[in-house]
Amino acid sequence: MKSELRHRFRSVHGREPAVIARAPGRIEFIGNHTDYNGGTVLGAAIDRGVWVGVAPRVDGRRRFASAAMTEVVETGTDAPRPFAGKDAWANYPLGMIVSLAAAGVAIPAGFDFLAVSDLPPGAGLSSSAALELASGLACARLAGVEPPRGTLVRAARHAENHFVGVPCGILDQAVSGFGRRGHLVHIDCRGPDFMTVPLPPGTGFRIFNTHTRHALVDGLYAERHRECGEAARALGVAFLADVTAAELEALGVALLADLDPAGLKARSRGLSEGLLRRASHVVGEISRVAACVAALRAGRIDDAGRLLTASHESSRTCFENSTPELDFLVEELARTPGVFGARLTGGGFGGAVMALVAEPFAPESAERVAAAYAERFGARPDVLAVSTADGASLETP
């Protein structure tokens, strides 16, 4: 991807990039919609991602280009405002710059920018977070600094929440920032705190991308976020993002993540069936994350796989963010030799299914699943073999 980036940068901007950075996409291994509820989640950085090149300008203009778009998006030194329509993709790097500046990180006044990616769009592999991390890392280095990784991750989430307008948690940005080859990233989102969990040898991932719509920004993701907040309030708990854990304890306030299933049922009076389903998913999913960490550390890969499939079932029945296409793939994969477990990955409502497989995984097995899907839905899913990778990094231009 670096050679493609350099070629396209010369073609668009007429010169070489001065700084290059890359950031990986991610798999949400388990922990669906737990991050913004104060829970825990496991993710993996993968060996596909976004590459960004930048070069300084003396006129203060900021010119954003992408290999996926035909036109350059340009802004000046005035207070940045979000772009709309076909230019909205540039809100991710522009918002990252705004968030870093607000965090006190030096950023260049003007620059030429270009991004390339080998992540399939809309597949739930978080191309947006990878674009944010790579953009922030490259632009900060152009100004002569390299922010602490935690600062970079938090700025990326702030950019997506407040500039792009997606009420996501910190999963995507944290995994892209803290990823480690051969490991999963465990995030306790109330800190947030991060640690890595080794992935047992002889395992890998297959991504089945349905190319069905991955509707995050148009309201479904925001609706689930709102419902979780309503459920928390109805249960007498709150997610106070700007309050420390000690302050929460002093106030006697818990997160939605703090309720166990028995307590949830006992305190469900006044909660609608739909909100109870949402809360049940979150509470159960956090328990599955803990059980999955224990299984992986003990080398019980079969148990971990069963937890993945249980996670998908909860997403289907309780959180209701799956689709018939995703459900079909999970069912087919459950009957496929060499598959430990499978589930939707990402926000849901379309996108992709992730399967944890034994390596080497027979190509004919993946082909059988893809063919069955094509017969049912009239289109073939893309099948991607991915492995774990290190987090965002600066690269030699």
Rosetta blueprint (number, residue, H / E / L):
1 M L
2 K H
3 S H
4 E H
5 L H
6 R H
7 H H
8 R H
9 F H
10 R H
11 S H
12 V H
13 H H
14 G L
15 R L
16 E L
17 P L
18 A L
19 V E
20 I E
21 A E
22 R E
23 A E
24 P E
25 G E
26 R E
27 I E
28 E E
29 F E
30 I E
31 G L
32 N L
33 H L
34 T L
35 D H
36 Y H
37 N H
38 G L
39 G L
40 T E
41 V E
42 L E
43 G E
44 A E
45 A E
46 I E
47 D E
48 R E
49 G E
50 V E
51 W E
52 V E
53 G E
54 V E
55 A E
56 P E
57 R L
58 V L
59 D L
60 G L
61 R L
62 R E
63 R E
64 F E
65 A E
66 S E
67 A L
68 A L
69 M L
70 T L
71 E L
72 V L
73 V E
74 E E
75 T E
76 G L
77 T L
78 D L
79 A L
80 P L
81 R L
82 P L
83 F L
84 A L
85 G H
86 K H
87 D H
88 A H
89 W H
90 A H
91 N H
92 Y H
93 P H
94 L H
95 G H
96 M H
97 I H
98 V H
99 S H
100 L H
101 A H
102 A H
103 A L
104 G L
105 V L
106 A L
107 I L
108 P L
109 A L
110 G L
111 F E
112 D E
113 F E
114 L E
115 A E
116 V E
117 S E
118 D L
119 L L
120 P L
121 P L
122 G L
123 A L
124 G L
125 L L
126 S L
127 S H
128 S H
129 A H
130 A H
131 L H
132 E H
133 L H
134 A H
135 S H
136 G H
137 L H
138 A H
139 C H
140 A H
141 R H
142 L H
143 A L
144 G L
145 V L
146 E L
147 P L
148 P L
149 R H
150 G H
151 T H
152 L H
153 V H
154 R H
155 A H
156 A H
157 R H
158 H H
159 A H
160 E H
161 N H
162 H H
163 F H
164 V H
165 G L
166 V L
167 P L
168 C L
169 G L
170 I L
171 L H
172 D H
173 Q H
174 A H
175 V H
176 S H
177 G H
178 F H
179 G L
180 R L
181 R L
182 G L
183 H E
184 L E
185 V E
186 H E
187 I E
188 D E
189 C L
190 R L
191 G L
192 P L
193 D E
194 F E
195 M E
196 T E
197 V E
198 P E
199 L L
200 P L
201 P L
202 G L
203 T E
204 G E
205 F E
206 R E
207 I E
208 F E
209 N E
210 T L
211 H L
212 T L
213 R L
214 H L
215 A L
216 L L
217 V L
218 D L
219 G L
220 L H
221 Y H
222 A H
223 E H
224 R H
225 H H
226 R H
227 E H
228 C H
229 G H
230 E H
231 A H
232 A H
233 R H
234 A H
235 L L
236 G L
237 V L
238 A L
239 F L
240 L L
241 A L
242 D L
243 V L
244 T L
245 A H
246 A H
247 E H
248 L H
249 E H
250 A H
251 L H
252 G L
253 V L
254 A L
255 L L
256 L H
257 A H
258 D H
259 L L
260 D L
261 P H
262 A H
263 G H
264 L H
265 K H
266 A H
267 R L
268 S L
269 R L
270 G L
271 L L
272 S L
273 E H
274 G H
275 L H
276 L H
277 R H
278 R H
279 A H
280 S H
281 H H
282 V H
283 V H
284 G H
285 E H
286 I H
287 S H
288 R H
289 V H
290 A H
291 A H
292 C H
293 V H
294 A H
295 A H
296 L H
297 R H
298 A L
299 G L
300 R L
301 I H
302 D H
303 D H
304 A H
305 G H
306 R H
307 L H
308 L H
309 T H
310 A H
311 S H
312 H H
313 E H
314 S H
315 S H
316 R H
317 T H
318 C H
319 F H
320 E L
321 N L
322 S L
323 T L
324 P H
325 E H
326 L H
327 D H
328 F H
329 L H
330 V H
331 E H
332 E H
333 L H
334 A H
335 R L
336 T L
337 P L
338 G L
339 V E
340 F E
341 G E
342 A E
343 R E
344 L E
345 T E
346 G L
347 G L
348 G L
349 F L
350 G L
351 G L
352 A E
353 V E
354 M E
355 A E
356 L E
357 V E
358 A E
359 E L
360 P L
361 F L
362 A L
363 P H
364 E H
365 S H
366 A H
367 E H
368 R H
369 V H
370 A H
371 A H
372 A H
373 Y H
374 A H
375 E H
376 R H
377 F H
378 G L
379 A L
380 R L
381 P L
382 D E
383 V E
384 L E
385 A E
386 V E
387 S L
388 T E
389 A L
390 D L
391 G L
392 A L
393 S E
394 L E
395 E E
396 T L
397 P L
